[in-house]
C-alpha cells in the first residue's frame, strides 16, 4: 500500500507499506492510503489500530472505527448445543384445513 497523506508521526507521505502492516492511528489522526493491486483508496481516521485492509469507517462521526467483520451466510450466532436448529413450531401440531 502507498501512503498518499498522513498527519500521524512515523507514517509519512509516499511511504510504501506491506498490506499486513498494523497502523496505530491516534485520536484525530488521519492517514490516506492506496491499496494495490485493487487501487482502492481508504482514509483511516483514529483512534484505530489494525491493518488498512481491515479498516471500516464508523457510520457515526463520534465513534471510532472498528476492524471490518465478515458475516458468513448460513451460520447461526446463537446455535443450540450440538449444532442445528429446532423449528419454531412443531409440524405435527399444525391442523390442516378440512375440505367443505
Backbone as CSV, one residue per row, in Angstrom:
resi,resn,N_x,N_y,N_z,CA_x,CA_y,CA_z,C_x,C_y,C_z
1,UNK,0.846,-1.176,0.000,0.000,0.000,0.000,0.885,1.230,0.000
2,UNK,0.371,2.292,-0.593,1.093,3.554,-0.696,0.404,4.592,0.180
3,UNK,1.176,5.309,0.974,0.625,6.372,1.819,0.532,7.637,0.965
4,UNK,-0.692,8.117,0.774,-0.918,9.321,-0.019,-0.808,10.589,0.816
5,UNK,-1.239,10.500,2.080,-1.081,11.629,3.002,-1.195,11.103,4.423
6,UNK,-0.586,11.835,5.355,-0.609,11.408,6.754,-0.264,12.587,7.664
7,UNK,-0.986,12.653,8.778,-0.613,13.606,9.814,-0.234,12.848,11.099
8,UNK,0.117,11.585,10.928,0.479,10.717,12.055,1.999,10.575,12.103
9,UNK,2.607,10.858,13.263,4.060,10.691,13.391,4.468,9.246,13.089
10,UNK,5.523,9.075,12.313,6.013,7.736,11.984,5.450,7.177,10.692
11,UNK,4.403,7.795,10.170,3.841,7.394,8.883,3.892,8.634,7.997
12,UNK,4.715,8.586,6.962,4.895,9.772,6.142,4.355,9.567,4.730
13,UNK,3.993,10.675,4.118,3.505,10.666,2.745,4.556,10.016,1.844
14,UNK,4.105,9.213,0.914,4.905,8.460,-0.056,5.560,7.213,0.528
15,UNK,5.300,6.884,1.803,5.770,5.609,2.342,5.096,4.475,1.576
16,UNK,5.804,3.378,1.424,5.224,2.150,0.855,5.271,1.110,1.966
17,UNK,4.082,0.623,2.358,3.972,-0.309,3.478,3.400,-1.634,3.005
18,UNK,3.721,-2.709,3.716,3.125,-4.014,3.431,1.647,-3.986,3.791
19,UNK,0.855,-4.806,3.099,-0.583,-4.857,3.379,-0.894,-5.311,4.801
20,UNK,-0.011,-6.110,5.407,-0.263,-6.612,6.757,0.327,-5.714,7.849
21,UNK,0.796,-4.526,7.475,1.330,-3.579,8.463,0.208,-3.102,9.377
22,UNK,0.439,-3.183,10.696,-0.541,-2.706,11.666,-0.331,-1.211,11.848
23,UNK,-1.365,-0.446,11.532,-1.318,1.009,11.681,-1.850,1.374,13.051
24,UNK,-1.141,2.239,13.758,-1.579,2.721,15.072,-1.865,4.213,14.919
25,UNK,-3.126,4.526,14.658,-3.541,5.902,14.390,-4.124,6.491,15.683
26,UNK,-3.528,7.550,16.203,-4.063,8.151,17.431,-5.374,8.898,17.170
27,UNK,-6.044,9.267,18.236,-7.292,10.025,18.147,-7.084,11.265,17.280
28,UNK,-7.969,11.473,16.333,-7.970,12.609,15.403,-6.840,12.558,14.369
29,UNK,-6.063,11.480,14.350,-5.049,11.309,13.315,-5.700,10.786,12.045
30,UNK,-5.112,11.089,10.894,-5.671,10.668,9.611,-4.554,10.200,8.692
31,UNK,-4.795,9.060,8.041,-3.873,8.534,7.046,-4.693,8.135,5.824
32,UNK,-4.266,8.587,4.648,-4.921,8.204,3.395,-3.974,7.260,2.669
33,UNK,-4.478,6.044,2.343,-3.640,5.048,1.685,-4.288,4.569,0.395
34,UNK,-3.447,4.082,-0.504,-3.911,3.460,-1.733,-3.508,1.999,-1.656
35,UNK,-4.523,1.124,-1.635,-4.268,-0.310,-1.581,-4.082,-0.820,-3.007
36,UNK,-2.999,-1.539,-3.221,-2.739,-2.099,-4.550,-2.750,-3.616,-4.432
37,UNK,-3.135,-4.394,-5.395,-3.319,-4.045,-6.786,-4.718,-3.537,-7.116
38,UNK,-5.646,-3.500,-6.169,-7.025,-3.112,-6.473,-7.247,-1.624,-6.676
39,UNK,-6.227,-0.811,-6.379,-6.349,0.651,-6.469,-7.541,1.169,-5.669
40,UNK,-7.648,0.708,-4.429,-8.702,1.134,-3.515,-8.102,2.143,-2.544
41,UNK,-8.735,3.314,-2.452,-8.245,4.338,-1.533,-9.063,4.290,-0.245
42,UNK,-8.372,4.355,0.883,-9.035,4.412,2.184,-8.469,5.569,2.974
43,UNK,-9.365,6.281,3.639,-8.961,7.324,4.579,-9.222,6.756,5.965
44,UNK,-8.165,6.546,6.712,-8.250,5.922,8.031,-8.156,7.013,9.079
45,UNK,-9.188,7.087,9.913,-9.270,8.122,10.941,-9.164,7.454,12.306
46,UNK,-8.307,8.015,13.174,-8.108,7.448,14.502,-9.160,7.889,15.489
47,UNK,-9.247,7.199,16.597,-8.301,6.172,17.000,-8.567,4.853,16.272
48,UNK,-7.491,4.216,15.829,-7.592,2.926,15.151,-6.255,2.221,15.238
49,UNK,-6.309,0.909,15.508,-5.101,0.091,15.473,-5.461,-1.193,14.740
50,UNK,-4.850,-1.386,13.587,-5.106,-2.567,12.768,-4.586,-2.336,11.370
51,UNK,-4.901,-3.261,10.477,-4.418,-3.125,9.102,-5.379,-2.259,8.299
52,UNK,-4.864,-1.686,7.222,-5.706,-0.868,6.343,-6.780,-1.734,5.677
53,UNK,-6.442,-2.978,5.377,-7.416,-3.878,4.753,-8.614,-4.122,5.666
54,UNK,-8.387,-4.187,6.979,-9.459,-4.479,7.928,-10.252,-3.249,8.349
55,UNK,-9.794,-2.075,7.983,-10.439,-0.843,8.433,-11.804,-0.656,7.786
56,UNK,-12.788,-0.348,8.613,-14.127,0.018,8.143,-14.514,1.280,8.901
57,UNK,-14.777,2.350,8.189,-15.110,3.623,8.822,-16.400,3.500,9.621
58,UNK,-16.465,4.185,10.739,-17.668,4.205,11.557,-18.726,5.066,10.886
59,UNK,-19.988,4.601,10.878,-21.043,5.426,10.295,-21.399,6.631,11.161
60,UNK,-20.982,6.612,12.413,-21.258,7.720,13.326,-19.966,8.481,13.581
61,UNK,-19.948,9.771,13.324,-18.695,10.524,13.434,-18.106,10.568,14.834
62,UNK,-18.909,10.356,15.873,-18.375,10.449,17.230,-17.789,9.122,17.719
63,UNK,-17.932,8.061,16.930,-17.404,6.761,17.340,-16.170,6.421,16.534
64,UNK,-15.242,5.725,17.170,-14.052,5.276,16.460,-14.390,4.121,15.540
65,UNK,-13.511,3.843,14.639,-13.724,2.759,13.683,-13.368,1.429,14.314
66,UNK,-13.937,0.391,13.763,-13.641,-0.956,14.221,-13.168,-1.767,13.026
67,UNK,-12.373,-2.796,13.289,-11.998,-3.659,12.176,-13.246,-4.241,11.533
68,UNK,-13.191,-4.356,10.222,-14.328,-4.874,9.479,-14.516,-6.341,9.820
69,UNK,-15.767,-6.769,9.992,-16.033,-8.171,10.248,-16.763,-8.763,9.059
70,UNK,-16.641,-10.049,8.915,-17.261,-10.736,7.791,-18.376,-11.616,8.308
71,UNK,-19.529,-11.514,7.682,-20.662,-12.357,8.031,-20.724,-13.503,7.042
72,UNK,-20.791,-14.716,7.559,-20.896,-15.871,6.690,-22.342,-16.340,6.698
73,UNK,-22.975,-16.261,5.541,-24.366,-16.690,5.429,-24.465,-18.166,5.795
74,UNK,-25.541,-18.501,6.497,-25.752,-19.890,6.879,-25.235,-20.224,8.254
75,UNK,-24.572,-19.290,8.911,-24.109,-19.554,10.265,-25.099,-18.978,11.258
76,UNK,-25.131,-19.545,12.436,-26.032,-19.084,13.487,-25.192,-18.638,14.662
77,UNK,-25.430,-17.419,15.111,-24.659,-16.900,16.232,-25.034,-17.576,17.543
78,UNK,-26.292,-17.887,17.724,-26.775,-18.459,18.976,-27.254,-19.899,18.748
79,UNK,-26.433,-20.721,18.136,-26.820,-22.099,17.847,-26.922,-22.883,19.152
80,UNK,-27.938,-23.747,19.270,-28.048,-24.573,20.473,-26.900,-25.577,20.519
81,UNK,-26.668,-26.131,21.718,-25.593,-27.109,21.857,-25.840,-28.266,20.906
82,UNK,-24.778,-28.771,20.336,-24.898,-29.873,19.401,-25.142,-29.408,17.982
83,UNK,-25.231,-28.079,17.790,-25.456,-27.541,16.451,-26.888,-27.719,16.026
84,UNK,-27.187,-27.331,14.829,-28.541,-27.469,14.300,-29.498,-26.485,14.938
85,UNK,-30.696,-26.478,14.445,-31.727,-25.600,14.990,-33.026,-26.361,15.110
86,UNK,-33.894,-25.912,15.971,-35.218,-26.509,16.140,-36.230,-25.631,15.430
87,UNK,-37.255,-26.235,14.819,-38.285,-25.401,14.197,-39.047,-24.617,15.255
88,UNK,-39.537,-23.448,14.891,-40.282,-22.611,15.830,-41.601,-23.269,16.216
89,UNK,-42.190,-24.056,15.321,-43.461,-24.732,15.571,-43.286,-26.204,15.264
90,UNK,-43.818,-27.054,16.132,-43.771,-28.491,15.881,-44.723,-28.803,14.729
91,UNK,-44.211,-29.299,13.592,-45.072,-29.539,12.425,-46.227,-30.509,12.692
92,UNK,-46.086,-31.399,13.672,-47.161,-32.377,13.936,-48.367,-31.736,14.616
93,UNK,-48.212,-30.522,15.144,-49.334,-29.866,15.816,-50.115,-28.947,14.906
94,UNK,-49.704,-28.814,13.640,-50.395,-27.934,12.715,-51.607,-28.654,12.146
95,UNK,-52.771,-28.032,12.265,-54.003,-28.615,11.732,-54.164,-28.233,10.270
96,UNK,-54.469,-29.228,9.455,-54.694,-28.977,8.053,-56.133,-28.558,7.828
97,UNK,-56.397,-27.671,6.890,-57.782,-27.253,6.623,-58.606,-28.432,6.097
98,UNK,-59.831,-28.497,6.549,-60.755,-29.554,6.113,-61.520,-29.095,4.890
99,UNK,-61.691,-29.986,3.892,-62.482,-29.599,2.722,-63.935,-29.350,3.098
100,UNK,-64.608,-28.471,2.402,-66.025,-28.163,2.697,-66.947,-29.244,2.214
